[in-house]
């Protein structure tokens, strides 16, 4: 097996050199790396969850710093931390439910508690609130849970139980890692199938003889449109070319090859054509906690045109793109400047770059931003792999995937250090 740090360094180098294309591939590879970190991490008998989270944080800080503009990396790191907390809480709930503290004597309680892994105070407190609340009507009708009856039977076994305690401790110490790895496997599967899950909803939103406008190239948008075509929907697609990288040309070729009627327009023609459009469907680089999106440059202009003509502006995004941070958070890097060569050929304006002002400042500057920020008030609907949601609901959806304790990955050093 290769050394874990070698794998981490290799992935960090790929992120720094921008060798991984797309948020989905980045999210999947990040989750697979963190799964390997969990698998290789040796956990103590006590504070197992904290040991796993410390290992994930240490790797996560390196990954986020390698490519801060790719928010999917931080999203997956926070998702895995949330998974560890959830699995710890689940084990704590099961442990407290099995202790049955109300019927044990002090000596028996000490023996029983010693047989369970030591859990964090937060997990025990949360589990206690869950376990000690009044029973529901369904619980009363079902009678005594089977786990409680089994516990009483096993507690009367005497010395035979003591012989198996060491084996039980060993198996319980491995259960948290096993459950976390299984949950991360489910996360990887969700990331891999997000395009298909979003595309299944296409027939609910695209109707006969409609005109759809999009900008640039997004695999999610392509699969969504093609899924509607496969359901015998007849519609036309306007594709804004997405200058200066012209990814709209690539999307147009892909749509034509799949049999869709496609028209390529310039970005500057969006406002002129928007009155003919029934719906704008676009992808996103990231969805922020306030419902705003970070998207390819030019989409804010499209969103403003859609709002002006009352055209629905629909955003497609997998759950791995849902970011728990706000646009003004210091951890968020909203934009990245690409090479000026996308705009100008080398030497084309060399006579303007001769520092002719006399103070060492060039006369010509070339700015080539990669992203736009689209505020939530311009978004009509989000379609994720879990369904359609309004922008005002995104904060609640994001809260289901992340813990508030994990918003800042890198902990500040203690003041005494």
C-alpha positions in Angstrom: 0.0 0.0 0.0 1.4 3.5 -0.8 2.1 5.8 2.0 -0.9 8.0 2.9 1.1 11.2 2.8 2.3 10.4 -0.7 -1.3 10.1 -1.9 -2.2 13.4 -0.2 0.8 15.2 -1.8 0.0 13.8 -5.2 -3.6 15.0 -5.0 -2.5 18.4 -3.7 -0.2 18.8 -6.7 -3.0 18.0 -9.1 -5.2 20.6 -7.4 -2.4 23.2 -7.6 -1.7 22.6 -11.2 -5.5 22.5 -12.1 -5.2 19.0 -13.6 -8.6 18.0 -12.4 -11.5 19.2 -14.6 -14.9 19.9 -13.1 -16.4 20.1 -9.7 -17.9 16.6 -9.9 -14.5 14.9 -10.6 -12.9 17.0 -7.9 -15.5 16.2 -5.3 -15.4 12.4 -6.1 -11.6 12.3 -5.9 -11.6 14.3 -2.7 -14.1 11.9 -1.1 -12.1 8.9 -2.2 -8.9 10.3 -0.7 -10.6 11.1 2.6 -12.0 7.6 2.6 -8.5 6.3 2.4 -7.4 8.6 5.2 -10.1 7.2 7.4 -9.3 3.6 6.5 -5.6 4.1 7.3 -6.1 6.2 10.5 -5.4 4.3 13.7 -8.1 5.3 16.3 -7.8 5.1 20.0 -10.3 3.3 22.2 -11.4 6.7 23.6 -12.4 9.8 21.5 -12.5 7.9 18.3 -14.5 10.4 16.4 -12.3 13.3 17.4 -9.2 11.4 16.2 -10.9 10.8 12.8 -12.0 14.4 12.5 -8.5 15.7 13.4 -7.0 13.5 10.6 -9.7 14.8 8.1 -9.0 18.4 9.1 -5.3 18.1 8.7 -5.7 16.8 5.2 -8.6 19.1 4.4 -6.5 22.2 5.2 -3.9 21.1 2.6 -6.5 20.4 -0.1 -8.4 23.6 0.4 -5.2 25.7 0.3 -4.1 24.0 -2.9 -7.1 25.3 -4.9 -9.2 27.7 -2.9 -11.4 28.6 -5.8 -12.7 25.0 -6.1 -15.2 25.1 -3.3 -16.3 21.5 -3.9 -13.1 20.4 -2.1 -14.1 22.2 1.1 -17.7 21.0 0.7 -16.6 17.4 0.7 -14.2 17.8 3.7 -17.1 19.4 5.7 -19.5 16.6 4.5 -17.2 13.9 5.8 -16.7 15.7 9.1 -20.5 15.9 9.4 -20.8 12.2 8.6 -18.3 11.4 11.4 -20.4 13.5 13.9 -23.6 11.8 12.7 -22.2 8.3 13.1 -20.8 9.1 16.5 -24.2 10.4 17.6 -25.9 7.3 16.2 -23.5 5.0 18.3 -24.0 7.2 21.3 -27.8 6.9 21.0 -27.5 3.1 20.7 -25.1 2.9 23.7 -27.2 5.1 26.0 -30.3 3.1 25.0 -28.6 -0.1 25.8 -27.3 1.0 29.2 -30.8 1.2 30.7 -29.4 3.2 33.6 -32.7 3.3 35.4 -32.7 -0.5 36.3 -29.0 -1.0 37.0 -27.3 -0.8 40.4 -24.2 1.4 40.8 -21.8 -1.5 40.4 -23.6 -2.9 37.5 -23.7 0.4 35.8 -20.0 0.9 36.2 -19.3 -2.5 34.6 -21.7 -1.8 31.8 -20.4 1.7 31.0 -16.9 0.3 31.0 -17.9 -2.1 28.3 -18.9 0.8 25.9 -16.5 3.1 24.0 -15.9 6.4 25.6 -18.0 9.0 23.6 -17.6 12.7 23.4 -19.6 14.9 25.8 -21.5 16.5 22.9 -22.5 13.2 21.4 -23.7 11.9 24.8 -25.7 15.0 25.5 -27.3 14.9 22.1 -28.1 11.2 22.4 -29.5 11.8 25.9 -31.9 14.4 24.6 -33.0 11.9 21.9 -33.3 8.9 24.3 -34.9 10.5 27.3 -37.7 12.4 25.6 -41.3 11.1 26.2 -42.1 8.0 24.1 -44.3 8.5 21.0 -47.7 6.8 20.6 -46.2 4.4 18.1 -43.6 3.4 20.6 -46.2 2.7 23.3 -48.3 0.6 20.9 -45.3 -1.4 19.8 -44.4 -2.3 23.4 -40.9 -2.8 24.9 -38.2 -2.6 22.3 -36.5 -5.9 21.5 -33.1 -4.4 22.3 -34.1 -3.7 25.9 -35.3 -7.3 26.4 -32.1 -8.7 24.9 -30.1 -6.5 27.2 -31.8 -7.9 30.4 -31.2 -11.5 29.1 -27.6 -10.8 28.4 -26.9 -9.0 31.7 -27.9 -12.1 33.6 -25.3 -14.2 32.0 -22.7 -13.7 34.8 -19.2 -14.7 34.2 -19.8 -15.8 30.6 -20.3 -12.1 29.6 -17.0 -11.1 31.1 -15.1 -13.6 28.9 -16.4 -11.8 25.7 -15.8 -8.2 26.9 -12.4 -7.9 25.3 -13.7 -9.1 22.0 -16.7 -6.8 22.2 -14.5 -3.8 22.9 -12.4 -4.6 19.9 -15.4 -4.9 17.6 -17.0 -1.7 18.9 -13.8 0.2 18.4 -13.9 -0.7 14.7 -17.6 0.0 14.3 -17.3 3.8 14.0 -14.7 3.6 11.3 -16.8 1.0 9.4 -20.0 3.0 9.6 -18.2 6.2 8.5 -16.5 4.4 5.5 -19.9 3.0 4.5 -21.5 6.5 4.7 -18.6 8.0 2.6 -19.1 5.2 0.0 -22.8 6.4 -0.2 -21.6 10.0 -0.7 -19.2 8.9 -3.5 -22.1 7.1 -5.1 -24.3 10.1 -4.9 -21.7 12.3 -6.5 -21.2 9.8 -9.3 -24.9 9.6 -10.1 -25.9 13.3 -9.5 -26.2 14.0 -13.3 -28.6 11.2 -13.8 -30.7 12.1 -10.7 -31.0 15.7 -11.9 -31.7 14.6 -15.5 -34.7 12.4 -14.4 -36.5 15.6 -13.4 -36.2 17.2 -16.9 -39.5 16.1 -18.2 -41.3 17.9 -15.3 -39.8 21.3 -16.3 -39.3 21.3 -20.1 -42.5 21.2 -22.1 -43.4 20.9 -25.8 -42.2 23.6 -28.2 -40.4 25.6 -25.6 -37.3 27.7 -26.2 -34.4 27.1 -23.7 -31.5 29.5 -23.3 -28.1 28.5 -21.7 -24.6 29.9 -21.6 -21.3 28.1 -21.9 -21.0 24.4 -21.3 -22.2 22.3 -18.4 -22.4 18.6 -18.4 -25.4 18.7 -16.0 -27.3 21.0 -18.4 -26.4 18.8 -21.4 -27.7 15.6 -19.6 -30.8 17.5 -18.5 -31.7 18.7 -22.0 -30.9 15.3 -23.6 -33.1 13.6 -21.0 -36.0 15.8 -22.0 -35.3 15.0 -25.7 -35.4 11.2 -24.9 -38.9 11.7 -23.4 -40.1 12.9 -26.8 -40.1 16.6 -25.8 -39.6 18.8 -28.9 -37.9 22.1 -28.1 -35.2 24.5 -29.3 -32.0 25.5 -27.4 -30.3 28.9 -27.7 -26.6 28.5 -26.6 -24.7 31.7 -25.8 -21.1 31.0 -26.8 -19.5 31.8 -23.4 -16.6 34.0 -24.5 -13.6 34.1 -24.2 -13.3 30.4 -23.8 -16.3 29.6 -26.1 -17.4 26.5 -24.3 -20.9 27.2 -25.7 -19.5 26.0 -29.1 -18.6 22.6 -27.5 -22.1 22.3 -25.9 -23.8 23.2 -29.2 -21.9 20.4 -31.0 -22.8 17.9 -28.3 -26.5 18.9 -28.4 -26.6 18.6 -32.2 -25.0 15.2 -32.1 -27.9 14.1 -29.8 -30.5 15.4 -32.1 -31.5 18.7 -30.5 -32.4 21.8 -32.4 -29.7 24.3 -31.4 -28.9 27.9 -32.2 -25.6 29.6 -31.2 -25.7 33.2 -30.3 -23.1 35.7 -29.1 -23.1 36.7 -25.4 -23.9 40.3 -26.3 -27.1 39.1 -28.1 -28.7 37.6 -25.0 -30.8 40.6 -24.2 -32.0 40.8 -27.8 -33.0 37.1 -27.8 -34.4 36.7 -24.3 -37.9 37.8 -25.3 -38.2 34.7 -27.4 -37.1 32.4 -24.5 -39.4 30.4 -22.2 -36.8 29.4 -19.7 -33.1 29.9 -18.9 -31.3 26.7 -17.6 -27.7 27.0 -16.5 -25.2 25.2 -14.3 -23.3 26.6 -11.4 -19.8 26.4 -10.0 -21.1 26.6 -6.4 -24.3 27.4 -4.5 -23.8 29.6 -1.5 -25.7 29.4 1.8 -27.7 32.5 1.0 -29.0 31.0 -2.3 -26.6 33.0 -4.5 -24.5 31.2 -7.0 -20.9 31.4 -8.3 -21.2 30.7 -12.0 -19.3 31.1 -15.3 -18.7 34.7 -16.2 -21.5 36.3 -18.2 -24.3 34.5 -16.3 -25.2 37.5 -14.1 -25.9 39.4 -17.3 -28.2 36.6 -18.4 -29.9 36.5 -15.1 -30.6 40.3 -15.2 -32.0 39.9 -18.7 -34.3 37.0 -17.6 -35.6 39.1 -14.7 -36.3 42.0 -16.9 -38.4 39.9 -19.2 -39.9 37.7 -16.4 -38.3 34.5 -17.8 -37.6 31.8 -15.2 -33.9 31.4 -14.3 -33.3 27.8 -13.3 -30.0 26.5 -11.8 -28.9 22.9 -11.9 -26.5 21.8 -9.2 -25.5 18.6 -7.6 -25.5 18.4 -3.8 -21.7 18.4 -3.7 -21.9 22.0 -5.0 -23.9 23.2 -2.0 -21.6 25.3 0.1 -22.4 26.2 3.7 -20.4 29.5 3.5 -21.7 32.9 2.5 -20.2 35.0 -0.3 -18.7 37.5 2.2 -17.0 34.8 4.3 -13.2 35.2 4.4 -12.8 31.6 3.5 -14.5 32.1 0.1 -12.5 33.1 -3.0 -15.1 34.3 -5.3 -13.1 34.6 -8.5 -10.0 33.7 -10.3 -8.2 35.6 -13.1 -7.3 33.5 -16.1 -4.5 34.1 -18.6 -4.8 37.2 -20.9 -4.0 34.9 -23.8 -7.7 34.0 -23.9 -8.4 37.5 -25.0 -5.4 38.7 -26.8 -2.8 37.0 -29.0 0.7 37.3 -27.8 2.3 40.4 -29.2 -1.0 41.8 -30.6 -0.8 44.8 -28.3 2.9 44.8 -27.6 3.2 48.5 -28.5 0.7 49.3 -25.7 2.8 47.4 -23.1 6.0 49.5 -23.4 5.5 51.2 -20.0 5.3 54.5 -22.0 3.8 56.5 -19.1 7.3 57.0 -17.7 6.5 55.8 -14.1 6.9 52.1 -14.8 3.1 51.4 -15.2 1.9 49.7 -18.4 -0.7 51.6 -20.4 -2.8 48.4 -21.1 -4.3 46.0 -18.6 -6.1 42.8 -19.5 -8.6 41.4 -16.9 -10.0 38.0 -17.6 -12.2 36.9 -14.7 -13.5 33.3 -14.6 -16.7 33.6 -12.6 -19.8 35.8 -11.9 -21.8 36.0 -8.7 -25.5 35.8 -9.2 -27.6 37.0 -6.2 -30.4 34.8 -4.9 -33.1 37.3 -5.9 -32.3 36.5 -9.6 -32.7 32.7 -9.2 -36.2 31.3 -9.8 -35.5 27.6 -9.0 -32.8 25.3 -8.0 -32.9 21.7 -9.2 -30.6 19.4 -7.3 -30.3 15.6 -7.1 -32.9 15.8 -4.2 -35.5 17.8 -6.2 -36.5 21.3 -6.9 -36.1 24.1 -4.3 -36.6 27.8 -4.1 -33.6 30.0 -3.3 -35.0 30.9 0.1 -35.0 27.2 1.1 -31.3 26.5 0.2 -30.0 27.4 3.6 -32.2 24.8 5.2 -31.2 22.1 2.6 -27.5 23.0 3.2 -28.0 22.7 7.0 -28.9 19.0 6.5 -25.4 18.3 5.0 -23.1 20.2 7.2 -22.4 20.9 10.9 -22.0 24.5 12.1 -18.9 23.4 14.0 -17.1 22.6 10.7 -17.6 25.8 8.8 -14.0 26.8 9.6 -11.8 23.8 8.9 -8.5 25.1 10.3 -8.7 25.7 14.1 -6.9 28.7 15.5 -3.9 27.9 17.7 -4.3 28.3 21.4 -3.3 31.7 22.8 -0.6 30.2 25.0 1.3 28.8 22.0 
